């Protein structure tokens, strides 16, 4: 529940082993047999769209979100253990149920291989509530004792440097990433973090809702310090909030942190101490073992400001800060009263979640991470739930989208030939990764016990950090995956110019081998296009075909692109999900470009797939109507207002309701639903943003 930036920045360098082709073929044959009985029948409705979700009393030109999903929205009751629910959530629930089946099978087996034994013991430790409750906060007292014993800046620096292992928070983070000027090299990235609230606005805004959250945060900190029997917890909570407010003031706004030019500030290790004085960098990096011969400082001025805070703020306040965050960050592995106290703030107050998820779901989430047992579980997930035919069909879809984008680039009226050639070169170099890694990480010499959950987590963290240290000076591992196969998501990696689609997202409603092609193109096709679009959004477009950050645009074309990007920023900034709180069009710009561009590519690819033929009318809907309905229903969502506020302030994605409205920028949507001037959703042709 904590908002740590460290995990997002640290890229594990994975050691991998291969899976033989004959073994893979046997696995897929088993899956194909499982799916035979469902072949030929779309999972949703008669062709892949849930018609019962629609509110046909609403004109699509007045509110396309409600037209596509209004009946569902009005009748769906958000469960008490969720802050939001939609197509993504439903598929994540399905993936978790599938993983739970895998775990249950392992728990029932007697003869286990080494990885299965790790999974068995980790799950056993997580689910042993009685033992965990008896221990209270004892599993983290070693860290709390280190914090209590800190006597000077040297001790404080060690604690900051060990945050990756102990789950502290730290105002200065460092982790292994890719060298943006040479993606064949790793590079240590350094920045600032350390906030307990979702974003700096939560500390700095004078809106009453944020003032109320700060008051609740004070009480929460006081309560969590009480578990460590801290003296004067109320007074210390105020000091911690004041400290975090100063950290927030030092940080850049999120939209500024998106700018890849501002966040590229490379420096030699030999110059680090002279440029960023007042901090013992050698001691800090000793805590990880990273050599860091060259670094990138993502936010230079904020880093200097935070170093000043480290030196000027009272040592005891920093110790209290670390004590609070150590308890809070580790609460999910501690006694129920500690966990519940943390949930009451981060779940209920901040997100409107009325009760925690079932413990087994929390266990699976923790086990499925890339720096946990996620890939060990993923091997079996692929065997059981991912047919090879789905991978083949996805490959075809990706190539169709690639062909569509190439055609669109060639026909752009705002881009010159020189830039078009560079864009097509980048497109041709896109590498798709679909389903699962070709090589699996080998979890060797990791001690996993059925008795100590905290030790299990630390042992895995050490394993992956040692991987980083071992591989830091080697060429980057291009077979590395940033998501496990059972993850319902997708991503674009600009350094490797790759688009990645884990197996779990390749299920209905995103992808259904038995659905109408219009539906697959409107759903997974647009997701593919979205990820391709990230290679050409306002930040991804700053890297070339080889993943090197450099300008490959002519001055004239870059100006034209910037004008279109600004137009899309203005369009989304008009949306006001909560009174007085609009969508941040600049923060969400990359995702919005991905949505609008991806949808355009997917529509082009769908039309190409028809080979000049007219799509059939199904259930009274044309092919174009089914395409856009599939997109809209992928983004149907219901969520608490508290979590919506978090999204507006800290998430680079627009709220789902407004992602549904991306078709407003496509002429074909107007024709498909007869949207006319005067309709609420109507945009004049000159206001429709057409980038890719």
C-alpha positions as CSV (number, residue, x, y, z in Angstrom):
1,X,0.0,0.0,0.0
2,X,3.0,2.3,0.3
3,X,3.9,4.6,-2.5
4,X,7.6,3.6,-3.0
5,X,9.4,4.7,-6.1
6,X,12.4,2.4,-5.4
7,X,10.8,-0.7,-6.7
8,X,9.8,1.0,-9.9
9,X,13.3,2.2,-10.6
10,X,15.4,-0.9,-9.8
11,X,15.7,-3.2,-12.8
12,X,16.8,-6.7,-11.8
13,X,19.4,-8.3,-14.1
14,X,18.0,-11.8,-14.4
15,X,20.0,-15.0,-14.6
16,X,18.0,-17.3,-16.9
17,X,17.7,-20.9,-18.1
18,X,16.1,-22.2,-21.3
19,X,13.0,-24.3,-21.8
20,X,13.5,-27.0,-24.4
21,X,11.2,-26.8,-27.5
22,X,10.0,-30.4,-27.2
23,X,8.9,-29.8,-23.6
24,X,7.2,-26.6,-24.6
25,X,5.3,-28.4,-27.4
26,X,4.1,-31.1,-24.9
27,X,2.9,-28.4,-22.6
28,X,1.0,-26.6,-25.3
29,X,-0.6,-29.8,-26.5
30,X,-2.1,-30.3,-23.1
31,X,-3.5,-26.7,-23.1
32,X,-5.0,-27.1,-26.6
33,X,-6.9,-30.2,-25.3
34,X,-8.3,-28.1,-22.5
35,X,-9.5,-25.5,-24.9
36,X,-11.1,-27.7,-27.5
37,X,-14.5,-27.7,-25.9
38,X,-14.8,-23.9,-26.0
39,X,-13.6,-23.5,-29.6
40,X,-16.0,-21.6,-31.8
41,X,-17.9,-19.8,-29.1
42,X,-17.0,-16.2,-27.9
43,X,-16.9,-15.9,-24.2
44,X,-18.9,-12.6,-24.1
45,X,-22.3,-12.5,-25.9
46,X,-22.6,-13.9,-29.4
47,X,-19.5,-12.2,-30.8
48,X,-17.4,-10.9,-27.9
49,X,-19.1,-7.8,-26.6
50,X,-21.4,-7.7,-23.6
51,X,-24.6,-6.3,-25.0
52,X,-26.4,-6.5,-21.7
53,X,-24.0,-3.9,-20.3
54,X,-25.2,-1.3,-22.7
55,X,-27.6,1.5,-22.0
56,X,-29.3,2.0,-25.4
57,X,-31.5,4.8,-24.0
58,X,-28.3,7.0,-24.1
59,X,-27.2,8.4,-27.4
60,X,-23.6,7.4,-28.1
61,X,-22.9,11.0,-29.2
62,X,-24.1,12.2,-25.8
63,X,-22.1,9.8,-23.5
64,X,-20.3,7.0,-25.2
65,X,-19.2,5.5,-21.8
66,X,-22.8,5.1,-20.7
67,X,-24.0,4.0,-24.1
68,X,-21.4,1.1,-24.0
69,X,-21.6,0.3,-20.3
70,X,-24.2,2.3,-18.5
71,X,-26.5,-0.6,-17.6
72,X,-23.5,-2.4,-16.1
73,X,-22.4,0.7,-14.3
74,X,-25.8,1.4,-12.7
75,X,-26.2,-2.2,-11.5
76,X,-22.7,-3.2,-10.5
77,X,-22.0,-2.9,-6.7
78,X,-18.3,-2.5,-5.9
79,X,-17.2,-5.2,-3.5
80,X,-16.0,-4.1,-0.1
81,X,-12.5,-5.3,-0.8
82,X,-12.0,-3.4,-4.0
83,X,-11.4,0.3,-4.8
84,X,-12.2,-0.2,-8.4
85,X,-13.6,-2.8,-10.8
86,X,-13.6,-3.1,-14.5
87,X,-12.4,-5.3,-17.4
88,X,-8.8,-5.2,-16.1
89,X,-9.9,-6.1,-12.6
90,X,-12.1,-8.9,-13.7
91,X,-9.2,-10.4,-15.7
92,X,-6.8,-9.9,-12.8
93,X,-9.3,-11.8,-10.6
94,X,-9.4,-14.6,-13.1
95,X,-5.6,-14.7,-13.3
96,X,-5.4,-14.9,-9.5
97,X,-7.9,-17.7,-9.4
98,X,-5.8,-19.6,-12.0
99,X,-2.7,-19.0,-9.9
100,X,-4.6,-20.1,-6.8
101,X,-5.3,-23.4,-8.6
102,X,-1.6,-23.8,-9.3
103,X,-0.8,-23.1,-5.6
104,X,-3.4,-25.5,-4.3
105,X,-2.1,-28.3,-6.5
106,X,1.5,-27.6,-5.2
107,X,0.2,-27.6,-1.6
108,X,-1.5,-31.0,-2.1
109,X,1.5,-32.7,-3.8
110,X,4.0,-34.8,-1.9
111,X,6.9,-34.9,-4.3
112,X,8.0,-31.4,-5.1
113,X,10.9,-30.0,-7.2
114,X,13.0,-27.3,-5.8
115,X,11.0,-24.4,-7.1
116,X,7.7,-26.0,-6.1
117,X,9.1,-26.4,-2.6
118,X,9.9,-22.7,-2.5
119,X,6.4,-21.8,-3.5
120,X,5.0,-24.3,-1.0
121,X,7.0,-22.9,1.9
122,X,6.5,-19.2,1.1
123,X,2.8,-19.7,0.8
124,X,2.8,-21.7,4.1
125,X,4.7,-18.9,5.9
126,X,2.3,-16.2,4.5
127,X,-0.9,-18.1,5.5
128,X,0.3,-19.0,9.0
129,X,-1.7,-16.3,10.6
130,X,-1.5,-17.7,14.1
131,X,2.3,-17.7,14.2
132,X,2.5,-14.3,12.6
133,X,0.1,-12.8,15.2
134,X,2.1,-14.3,18.0
135,X,5.3,-12.6,16.7
136,X,3.8,-9.1,16.6
137,X,6.5,-6.8,15.2
138,X,9.3,-9.1,16.3
139,X,10.3,-10.0,12.7
140,X,11.4,-6.4,12.1
141,X,12.9,-5.5,15.6
142,X,16.4,-6.1,14.2
143,X,15.9,-3.1,11.9
144,X,14.1,-1.0,14.5
145,X,17.0,-1.6,16.8
146,X,19.5,-0.4,14.2
147,X,17.4,2.7,13.8
148,X,17.2,3.3,17.5
149,X,21.0,2.8,17.8
150,X,21.8,5.4,15.1
151,X,24.1,8.1,16.5
152,X,25.2,10.2,13.5
153,X,24.9,10.9,9.8
154,X,27.1,7.8,9.0
155,X,24.5,5.5,10.7
156,X,21.7,7.3,8.9
157,X,23.4,6.9,5.6
158,X,23.7,3.2,6.1
159,X,20.0,2.9,6.9
160,X,19.1,4.8,3.8
161,X,21.4,2.6,1.8
162,X,19.7,-0.6,3.1
163,X,16.2,0.5,2.4
164,X,16.0,-2.0,-0.5
165,X,16.5,-4.8,2.0
166,X,14.6,-3.8,5.1
167,X,11.7,-2.0,3.6
168,X,12.6,1.4,5.1
169,X,11.7,4.5,3.2
170,X,14.5,6.7,2.0
171,X,14.5,10.2,0.6
172,X,17.4,9.2,-1.7
173,X,17.1,6.1,-3.8
174,X,19.4,4.4,-6.3
175,X,18.9,1.4,-8.5
176,X,20.2,-0.3,-11.6
177,X,18.6,0.9,-14.8
178,X,19.6,1.2,-18.5
179,X,22.0,3.8,-19.9
180,X,19.7,5.9,-22.0
181,X,22.6,7.0,-24.3
182,X,23.8,3.4,-24.7
183,X,21.1,0.8,-23.9
184,X,23.7,-2.0,-24.1
185,X,25.0,-0.8,-20.7
186,X,23.5,-0.7,-17.3
187,X,23.7,2.5,-15.3
188,X,22.7,3.4,-11.7
189,X,19.9,5.9,-11.5
190,X,19.6,8.2,-8.5
191,X,16.6,10.3,-7.4
192,X,14.5,11.4,-4.5
193,X,11.5,9.9,-2.9
194,X,10.4,8.9,0.6
195,X,6.9,10.2,0.9
196,X,4.2,8.3,2.7
197,X,1.3,10.0,0.9
198,X,0.6,9.4,-2.8
199,X,2.0,12.7,-4.2
200,X,3.4,16.0,-3.2
201,X,0.0,17.6,-3.7
202,X,-1.3,15.7,-0.6
203,X,1.1,17.7,1.5
204,X,0.9,21.1,-0.3
205,X,-2.7,21.6,-1.4
206,X,-5.0,23.7,0.7
207,X,-8.1,21.9,-0.5
208,X,-10.1,20.7,2.5
209,X,-10.0,17.0,1.4
210,X,-6.2,17.1,1.5
211,X,-6.2,18.9,4.9
212,X,-8.4,16.1,6.2
213,X,-6.1,13.4,4.8
214,X,-3.1,15.1,6.5
215,X,-5.0,15.0,9.8
216,X,-5.8,11.4,9.4
217,X,-2.2,10.7,8.4
218,X,-1.0,12.2,11.7
219,X,-3.2,9.9,13.7
220,X,-2.1,7.0,11.6
221,X,1.6,7.7,12.1
222,X,1.0,8.1,15.8
223,X,-0.8,4.7,15.9
224,X,2.0,2.9,14.0
225,X,4.7,4.4,16.2
226,X,2.7,3.0,19.2
227,X,3.5,-0.5,18.0
228,X,7.2,0.2,18.7
229,X,6.3,1.8,22.1
230,X,7.7,5.1,20.9
231,X,7.5,7.9,23.5
232,X,5.5,11.0,22.6
233,X,4.1,9.5,19.4
234,X,1.7,12.4,18.7
235,X,4.5,15.0,18.8
236,X,6.8,12.8,16.7
237,X,4.0,12.3,14.1
238,X,3.9,16.1,13.6
239,X,7.6,16.2,13.2
240,X,7.5,13.4,10.6
241,X,4.7,15.1,8.6
242,X,6.7,18.4,8.7
243,X,9.8,16.5,7.4
244,X,7.9,14.8,4.6
245,X,6.3,18.2,3.7
246,X,9.8,19.6,3.2
247,X,10.7,16.6,1.0
248,X,7.5,17.1,-1.0
249,X,8.4,20.8,-1.5
250,X,11.8,19.7,-2.9
251,X,10.3,17.3,-5.4
252,X,9.4,18.2,-8.9
253,X,5.7,17.8,-9.9
254,X,5.0,14.5,-11.6
255,X,4.5,16.0,-15.0
256,X,8.0,17.5,-14.9
257,X,9.4,14.2,-13.8
258,X,8.1,12.7,-17.0
259,X,10.3,14.8,-19.2
260,X,13.1,12.6,-20.4
261,X,15.4,15.5,-21.3
262,X,15.1,17.0,-17.8
263,X,15.7,13.6,-16.2
264,X,18.8,12.8,-18.2
265,X,21.8,14.1,-16.2
266,X,24.7,11.7,-16.4
267,X,27.7,12.0,-14.1
268,X,30.9,10.1,-13.5
269,X,31.2,8.5,-10.0
270,X,34.5,10.4,-9.5
271,X,32.5,13.7,-9.8
272,X,29.5,12.7,-7.7
273,X,30.8,13.7,-4.3
274,X,32.0,17.1,-5.6
275,X,28.8,17.9,-7.4
276,X,26.3,16.5,-4.7
277,X,28.2,17.4,-1.6
278,X,27.3,16.6,2.0
279,X,26.4,13.0,1.5
280,X,28.7,10.0,1.9
281,X,28.1,8.3,-1.5
282,X,30.8,5.6,-0.9
283,X,29.1,4.5,2.3
284,X,25.7,4.6,0.7
285,X,26.7,2.3,-2.2
286,X,28.5,0.0,0.1
287,X,25.1,-1.1,1.4
288,X,24.3,-2.6,-2.0
289,X,27.6,-3.5,-3.6
290,X,26.9,-1.5,-6.7
291,X,30.0,0.0,-8.2
292,X,28.2,2.7,-10.2
293,X,31.0,3.9,-12.4
294,X,28.6,6.2,-14.1
295,X,25.2,7.4,-12.8
296,X,22.2,9.3,-14.0
297,X,20.7,11.9,-11.6
298,X,17.0,12.1,-12.5
299,X,16.2,15.2,-10.5
300,X,19.4,17.2,-9.8
301,X,18.1,20.2,-7.8
302,X,15.7,18.2,-5.7
303,X,18.6,15.8,-4.8
304,X,20.7,18.7,-3.6
305,X,17.7,20.0,-1.5
306,X,17.1,16.6,0.0
307,X,20.8,16.2,0.9
308,X,20.5,19.5,2.7
309,X,17.5,18.1,4.6
310,X,19.4,15.0,5.6
311,X,22.1,17.3,7.1
312,X,19.9,20.0,8.6
313,X,16.9,18.1,10.1
314,X,17.2,16.7,13.6
315,X,18.6,13.2,13.6
316,X,15.9,12.0,16.0
317,X,13.2,13.1,13.5
318,X,14.9,11.0,10.8
319,X,15.0,8.0,13.1
320,X,11.3,8.4,13.9
321,X,10.6,8.7,10.2
322,X,12.5,5.5,9.5
323,X,10.8,3.7,12.5
324,X,7.3,4.7,11.2
325,X,8.0,3.7,7.6
326,X,9.7,0.4,8.6
327,X,6.6,-0.7,10.5
328,X,4.1,0.6,7.9
329,X,6.0,-0.7,4.9
330,X,6.3,-4.2,6.4
331,X,2.8,-4.3,8.0
332,X,1.5,-6.8,5.4
333,X,3.9,-9.4,6.9
334,X,3.3,-8.6,10.5
335,X,0.5,-9.3,13.1
336,X,-3.1,-8.6,12.2
337,X,-3.5,-5.6,14.4
338,X,-0.5,-3.9,12.7
339,X,-1.7,-4.8,9.3
340,X,-5.3,-3.6,10.1
341,X,-4.0,-0.3,11.4
342,X,-2.1,0.3,8.2
343,X,-5.0,-0.8,6.1
344,X,-7.4,1.6,7.9
345,X,-5.4,4.5,6.6
346,X,-4.0,3.4,3.2
347,X,-7.0,1.2,2.3
348,X,-10.0,3.0,3.8
349,X,-9.0,6.6,4.2
350,X,-6.9,7.1,1.1
351,X,-8.7,4.7,-1.3
352,X,-12.2,4.1,0.1
353,X,-11.6,0.4,0.4
354,X,-13.9,-0.9,3.1
355,X,-12.2,-4.2,3.9
356,X,-8.9,-5.9,3.0
357,X,-8.6,-8.5,0.2
358,X,-8.6,-12.1,1.3
359,X,-5.3,-13.1,2.7
360,X,-4.7,-15.7,0.0
361,X,-5.0,-13.0,-2.7
362,X,-2.5,-10.8,-0.8
363,X,-0.2,-13.8,-0.7
364,X,-0.4,-14.4,-4.4
365,X,0.2,-10.8,-5.2
366,X,3.4,-10.7,-3.1
367,X,4.6,-14.0,-4.5
368,X,3.9,-13.1,-8.1
369,X,6.3,-10.1,-8.4
370,X,9.3,-10.1,-10.7
371,X,11.6,-10.0,-7.7
372,X,9.8,-12.8,-5.8
373,X,8.6,-16.2,-7.0
374,X,6.7,-14.8,-9.9
375,X,8.6,-16.4,-12.7
376,X,8.7,-19.8,-10.9
377,X,4.9,-19.6,-10.7
378,X,4.7,-18.3,-14.3
379,X,6.3,-21.4,-15.7
380,X,3.3,-23.5,-14.6
381,X,0.9,-20.7,-15.5
382,X,2.0,-20.9,-19.1
383,X,1.8,-24.7,-19.2
384,X,-1.8,-24.7,-17.8
385,X,-3.4,-21.6,-19.2
386,X,-1.6,-20.2,-22.3
387,X,-2.1,-22.1,-25.6
388,X,0.6,-21.7,-28.2
389,X,-2.1,-20.8,-30.7
390,X,-2.8,-17.6,-28.7
391,X,0.8,-16.6,-29.1
392,X,0.7,-17.3,-32.8
393,X,-2.5,-15.2,-33.2
394,X,-0.9,-12.4,-31.2
395,X,2.1,-12.5,-33.4
396,X,-0.2,-12.1,-36.4
397,X,-2.0,-9.2,-34.8
398,X,1.2,-7.4,-33.9
399,X,2.5,-7.7,-37.5
400,X,-0.9,-6.4,-38.8
401,X,-0.6,-3.4,-36.4
402,X,2.9,-2.8,-37.5
403,X,1.8,-2.8,-41.1
404,X,-1.1,-0.4,-40.3
405,X,1.2,2.0,-38.5
406,X,3.7,2.0,-41.3
407,X,0.9,2.9,-43.7
408,X,-0.3,5.7,-41.4
409,X,3.3,7.1,-41.1
410,X,3.6,7.1,-44.9
411,X,0.4,9.0,-45.2
412,X,1.0,11.6,-42.5
413,X,0.4,15.1,-43.9
414,X,2.3,16.9,-41.1
415,X,5.6,15.0,-41.2
416,X,8.4,15.3,-43.8
417,X,10.1,12.4,-45.6
418,X,13.3,12.5,-43.5
419,X,11.5,12.1,-40.2
420,X,9.2,9.5,-41.8
421,X,12.1,7.3,-42.7
422,X,13.5,7.5,-39.2
423,X,10.0,6.7,-37.8
424,X,9.6,3.7,-40.1
425,X,13.1,2.5,-39.1
426,X,12.1,2.6,-35.4
427,X,8.8,0.8,-36.2
428,X,10.6,-1.9,-38.1
429,X,13.0,-2.4,-35.1
430,X,10.1,-2.9,-32.6
431,X,10.6,-6.3,-30.9
432,X,7.5,-7.9,-29.6
433,X,7.6,-10.3,-26.6
434,X,4.5,-12.3,-26.2
435,X,3.3,-14.6,-23.4
436,X,6.4,-15.6,-21.5
437,X,10.2,-15.4,-21.5
438,X,12.1,-17.6,-23.9
439,X,14.5,-18.2,-21.0
440,X,13.4,-18.5,-17.3
441,X,15.2,-17.2,-14.3
442,X,16.9,-19.8,-12.2
443,X,16.2,-19.3,-8.5
444,X,19.3,-20.9,-7.0
445,X,20.6,-20.8,-3.5
446,X,17.6,-18.8,-2.2
447,X,16.6,-20.0,1.3
448,X,12.8,-20.0,1.6
449,X,11.3,-21.2,4.9
450,X,7.8,-22.1,6.0
451,X,8.3,-20.3,9.3
452,X,9.5,-16.7,8.5
453,X,7.8,-14.6,6.0
454,X,10.0,-11.6,6.5
455,X,13.2,-13.6,6.1
456,X,11.8,-15.1,2.9
457,X,11.2,-11.6,1.5
458,X,14.6,-10.4,2.5
459,X,16.4,-13.5,1.1
460,X,14.7,-12.9,-2.3
461,X,15.6,-9.2,-2.2
462,X,19.2,-10.2,-1.6
463,X,19.2,-12.7,-4.4
464,X,18.0,-10.1,-6.9
465,X,20.3,-7.4,-5.7
466,X,23.3,-9.8,-6.0
467,X,22.2,-10.4,-9.5
468,X,22.3,-6.7,-10.2
469,X,25.8,-6.4,-8.6
470,X,27.0,-9.4,-10.6
471,X,25.7,-8.1,-13.9
472,X,26.1,-4.3,-13.4
473,X,29.2,-4.1,-15.7
474,X,28.0,-6.7,-18.2
475,X,26.0,-6.0,-21.3
476,X,22.3,-5.5,-20.6
477,X,20.1,-8.6,-20.6
478,X,17.6,-8.1,-23.4
479,X,15.7,-11.3,-22.5
480,X,14.7,-9.8,-19.2
481,X,11.0,-9.3,-18.6
482,X,9.6,-6.6,-16.4
483,X,6.4,-8.5,-15.8
484,X,5.6,-12.1,-15.0
485,X,3.4,-14.2,-17.4
486,X,0.4,-14.1,-14.9
487,X,0.4,-10.3,-14.9
488,X,-2.6,-8.6,-16.6
489,X,-0.9,-5.7,-18.2
490,X,1.5,-4.7,-21.0
491,X,4.4,-2.3,-21.4
492,X,6.8,-0.6,-23.8
493,X,10.5,-0.4,-23.0
494,X,12.1,2.5,-24.8
495,X,15.6,1.4,-24.1
496,X,15.2,-1.9,-25.9
497,X,12.4,-0.6,-28.2
498,X,10.3,-3.6,-27.3
499,X,6.6,-4.2,-26.6
500,X,5.7,-6.8,-24.1
501,X,2.4,-8.7,-23.6
502,X,2.3,-11.2,-20.7
503,X,0.2,-14.3,-21.2
504,X,-2.5,-13.3,-18.7
505,X,-3.8,-10.3,-20.7
506,X,-4.4,-12.5,-23.7
507,X,-7.8,-13.6,-22.5
508,X,-11.3,-12.2,-22.9
509,X,-12.3,-9.4,-23.0
510,X,-9.0,-8.3,-24.4
511,X,-8.3,-11.3,-26.6
512,X,-10.6,-14.1,-27.5
513,X,-9.6,-16.5,-30.4
514,X,-13.3,-17.2,-30.9
515,X,-14.5,-13.6,-31.0
516,X,-15.4,-11.4,-34.0
517,X,-12.3,-9.9,-35.5
518,X,-13.7,-6.4,-34.9
519,X,-13.7,-7.1,-31.2
520,X,-10.2,-8.4,-31.0
521,X,-8.9,-5.4,-33.0
522,X,-10.9,-3.0,-30.9
523,X,-9.6,-4.6,-27.6
524,X,-6.2,-6.3,-27.8
525,X,-5.5,-4.7,-31.1
526,X,-5.8,-1.2,-29.6
527,X,-3.7,-2.4,-26.6
528,X,-1.0,-3.5,-29.0
529,X,-1.3,-0.1,-30.8
530,X,-1.2,1.6,-27.4
531,X,2.1,0.1,-26.6
532,X,3.5,0.8,-30.1
533,X,2.2,4.3,-29.6
534,X,4.5,4.7,-26.5
535,X,7.4,4.5,-28.9
536,X,6.1,7.6,-30.6
537,X,4.5,9.5,-27.7
538,X,5.9,12.8,-26.3
539,X,8.6,11.0,-24.4
540,X,9.1,7.7,-26.2
541,X,9.7,9.7,-29.4
542,X,12.9,11.0,-27.9
543,X,14.6,7.6,-28.4
544,X,15.5,6.1,-31.8
545,X,15.3,2.7,-33.3
546,X,18.2,1.4,-31.2
547,X,16.7,2.8,-27.9
548,X,19.2,5.6,-27.8
549,X,17.8,8.9,-26.4
550,X,18.4,11.5,-29.1
551,X,16.5,13.8,-31.4
552,X,15.8,12.1,-34.7
553,X,13.2,14.7,-35.8
554,X,13.7,17.7,-38.1
555,X,13.0,21.0,-36.5
556,X,9.9,21.6,-38.5
557,X,8.4,18.2,-37.8
558,X,9.1,18.4,-34.1
559,X,7.3,21.7,-34.0
560,X,4.3,20.2,-35.8
561,X,4.3,17.2,-33.4
562,X,4.5,19.4,-30.4
563,X,1.5,21.4,-31.5
564,X,-0.6,18.3,-31.8
565,X,0.6,17.0,-28.5
566,X,-0.3,20.3,-26.9
567,X,-3.8,20.1,-28.5
568,X,-4.3,16.6,-26.9
569,X,-3.1,18.0,-23.5
570,X,-5.7,20.7,-23.8
571,X,-8.5,18.3,-24.7
572,X,-8.0,15.9,-21.8
573,X,-7.4,18.8,-19.3
574,X,-11.0,19.8,-19.9
575,X,-12.3,16.6,-18.2
576,X,-13.3,17.2,-14.6
577,X,-14.0,13.8,-12.8
578,X,-14.2,15.4,-9.4
579,X,-15.4,19.0,-8.9
580,X,-12.4,21.3,-8.8
581,X,-10.0,18.4,-9.9
582,X,-9.4,18.0,-13.6
583,X,-7.4,15.4,-15.5
584,X,-3.8,16.5,-15.6
585,X,-3.4,16.5,-19.4
586,X,0.4,16.9,-19.2
587,X,0.9,14.1,-16.7
588,X,-1.4,11.7,-18.7
589,X,-0.1,12.9,-22.1
590,X,1.9,9.8,-22.9
591,X,-0.9,7.4,-22.1
592,X,-3.5,9.6,-24.0
593,X,-1.3,9.6,-27.1
594,X,-1.0,5.8,-26.7
595,X,-4.8,5.5,-26.5
596,X,-5.7,7.8,-29.4
597,X,-2.8,6.6,-31.6
598,X,-3.3,2.9,-30.7
599,X,-7.0,3.0,-31.5
600,X,-6.2,4.7,-34.8
601,X,-3.7,2.0,-35.7
602,X,-6.0,-0.8,-34.6
603,X,-8.8,0.6,-36.7
604,X,-6.5,0.8,-39.7
605,X,-5.3,-2.8,-39.1
606,X,-8.9,-4.0,-38.8
607,X,-9.8,-2.4,-42.1
608,X,-6.8,-4.0,-43.8
609,X,-7.8,-7.4,-42.4
610,X,-11.1,-7.2,-44.2
611,X,-9.2,-7.1,-47.5
612,X,-11.7,-4.7,-49.1
613,X,-14.8,-6.7,-48.0
614,X,-17.6,-5.3,-45.9
615,X,-17.8,-6.7,-42.3
616,X,-21.1,-8.5,-41.5
617,X,-23.8,-6.9,-39.4
618,X,-24.1,-8.9,-36.1
619,X,-26.9,-8.3,-33.7
620,X,-27.8,-5.2,-35.6
621,X,-24.3,-3.8,-35.2
622,X,-21.8,-3.0,-38.0
623,X,-18.2,-4.0,-37.8
624,X,-17.1,-0.4,-37.0
625,X,-19.7,-0.2,-34.2
626,X,-18.5,-3.5,-32.7
627,X,-14.9,-2.3,-32.9
628,X,-15.6,0.9,-30.9
629,X,-17.8,-0.9,-28.5
630,X,-15.0,-3.4,-27.8
631,X,-12.7,-0.5,-27.0
632,X,-15.3,1.1,-24.7
633,X,-16.1,-2.0,-22.7
634,X,-12.4,-2.7,-22.1
635,X,-12.3,0.6,-20.2
636,X,-15.6,0.3,-18.3
637,X,-14.8,0.8,-14.7
638,X,-16.4,1.7,-11.4
639,X,-14.2,3.0,-8.5
640,X,-14.3,4.8,-5.2
641,X,-14.0,8.6,-5.3
642,X,-10.9,8.4,-3.0
643,X,-9.0,6.1,-5.3
644,X,-10.1,8.3,-8.2
645,X,-8.5,11.3,-6.5
646,X,-5.3,9.3,-6.1
647,X,-5.4,8.5,-9.8
648,X,-5.9,12.2,-10.7
649,X,-2.9,13.3,-8.6
650,X,-0.4,10.5,-9.1
651,X,-1.3,8.2,-12.0
652,X,-0.1,8.9,-15.6
653,X,-3.2,7.2,-16.9
654,X,-6.5,9.1,-17.4
655,X,-9.5,7.7,-15.6
656,X,-11.1,4.9,-17.5
657,X,-14.3,6.8,-18.3
658,X,-12.2,9.3,-20.3
659,X,-10.1,6.6,-22.0
660,X,-13.4,5.4,-23.4
661,X,-13.7,8.8,-25.1
662,X,-10.5,8.4,-27.2
663,X,-12.7,7.6,-30.3
664,X,-13.8,11.3,-30.3
665,X,-10.6,11.9,-32.3
666,X,-11.4,9.3,-35.1
667,X,-13.7,10.3,-38.0
668,X,-14.8,6.7,-38.3
669,X,-16.5,6.9,-34.9
670,X,-18.6,9.8,-35.9
671,X,-19.7,7.9,-39.0
672,X,-20.3,4.6,-37.1
673,X,-22.7,6.2,-34.6
674,X,-24.0,9.2,-36.6
675,X,-22.5,11.7,-34.1
676,X,-23.4,15.2,-35.2
677,X,-22.7,18.8,-34.2
678,X,-24.6,19.7,-31.1
679,X,-23.9,16.3,-29.5
680,X,-22.0,16.5,-26.2
681,X,-19.2,14.2,-27.5
682,X,-18.8,16.0,-30.8
683,X,-15.5,17.6,-31.7
684,X,-15.2,19.7,-34.8
685,X,-12.8,18.1,-37.4
686,X,-10.1,20.7,-36.7
687,X,-10.3,19.8,-33.0
688,X,-9.8,16.1,-33.5
689,X,-6.2,15.2,-32.7
690,X,-4.6,13.0,-35.3
691,X,-1.0,12.3,-34.5
692,X,-0.4,8.7,-35.6
